[in-house]
Amino acid sequence: MSSFSLRIIASDHVFYDGSCEILTVPAHDGPVSILAHHEAMMMATQEGEVRFRPAGSTEWQEAVVGIGIVQVVNNRALMVVDSAERPEEIDVRRAQEALERAEEQMRQKQSLQEFKMSQASMARALSRLKGSRHYQGL
């Protein structure tokens, strides 16, 4: 199968840099898959799970990512996200506590900006918990 260059950059580190055969990202209207020689595009992504298969491998790699963008040009994909972590690296207890804090904040009267921040915190905590449960087989 043909491959393309993939680079996933989080705000604090380079998560992946190498060749890839297929990439699936969480878009606002559902998952989008990218193969080699995909047409040029730029797309916003949301919190969720990213899956990709490195070139020459039969194993999928997964990551839980925050919001970001994906750019595909000249058989190269660049994904820039605010956070990226492997499912096995997620601290489930900490993610559960973050979810509980966000739920409590959502119950309180807030300004629109505070509400949106609480909503984003809740979405991130939920995607981290979902990704970690998928990895743990729960």
N, C-alpha and C positions, 0 to 999 in steps of 0.2 A: 504494500500500500504506500502511496505517496505521503510525504511528510512536509511539514512546514515549521518555521522557527516560531517558538513560543517563549514569551517572557512575561512572567507574572510578578509585578512589583507591588509590595505593600508599603505603607507609609514609613515603616522602619526597617525593612529588609527586602532583598530579592528572594521571592519564594521559589521560583523555578526559572531556569534559563536553559533551553535546549530544544531539541527537535521533538515534534509531536505529530501523531497521525490524525487525532480527532480531539476536539475541545468542546465541552458543553458548559455554557454559562447561564446563570439565572437572570433572564431579562424581565422587564416589567410585565410582559404579557405571556410569560412562560419560558421554559428552557429553549436556548438556541444552540445548535451544534454548528461547528465550523470544521471544514475539511480542507485539505491542501487545495490551492488555487481558487480559494473562495474569492468572490468579487470584493472590491474595496468597500469598506464600510466603517462607520464609527457608531457605537451604540452604548447607551447607559445601561448599567447593570444594577441589580439590587442585592440585598443580603441573601445569602443562600449557599448552596453547594456547587462547587466547580468540579467537573470531572474531566480528566484528560488521559490519553494513552500515549506514553512516550514512544518514539520511533523504534521499531524492532522489538517491542515488548508486547506481551499478551495481557499484562496486568494494568488495571486502571489505577490512577492516582487520584485522590480526592482532597479537597480543601474546603473549609468553611470561610467565606469571604464576606466583607462588608460592601457597602456601595462603591461604585467605581465606573470605569469606562473600559471598553474594548475597542481597539483600532486594528483593522486588518488591511494591509497594503503590501503588494508585491510578495505574496506568499509568506508574510510575517504577521504574527499576531502579538499585540502588546496589550496587556491587561494591567491597569493601574487601579488599585483598590485601597480603601483606608485600612483594612486588616486582612490577613490571610493566615490561617493556621490549619495544621493537619488535625483530623478528628481525634487522634490518640493524644494530642497535646492539650485538649480542652479540659479545663478544670470544671467538672460538672457541678460541684457544690457552689463554686463561685458564680457560674452561669445561672444557677437556680436562684441564688440570692439576688443577682442583678435583675432577674425577671420579677421577683417579688417586690423589689424596690420600685421598678417601673410600673407595676400594677398599682401599687400604693399611690404613686405620684399621679397616675391617671384618674384615680378616684377623687383627688383634691381639685379645688378650683384653681385654674391656672390661666395664664395669658396664652394666647395662641402660640407664641414662640415656645413657651415652656411645655405646652401640650405636644407640639411637634417633636421636641427633644425627648420627651417621655415616650412618645410613639416610636421614635428611632431606637431608643434604648431597649424597648420591649421587642422590636423586630430583631435586633442583633442578638439578644439573649435567647429568643426562640430559635433562631437559625443555628446558634451554637449548640443548644440542647438537642435539636433535631439531628445535627451532624454527628454529635457524640453518641447519641443513641443508635444511629445507623451503624456506626463503627463497632459499638459494643454488642450489636445484634439484639437490642431491646425492642 
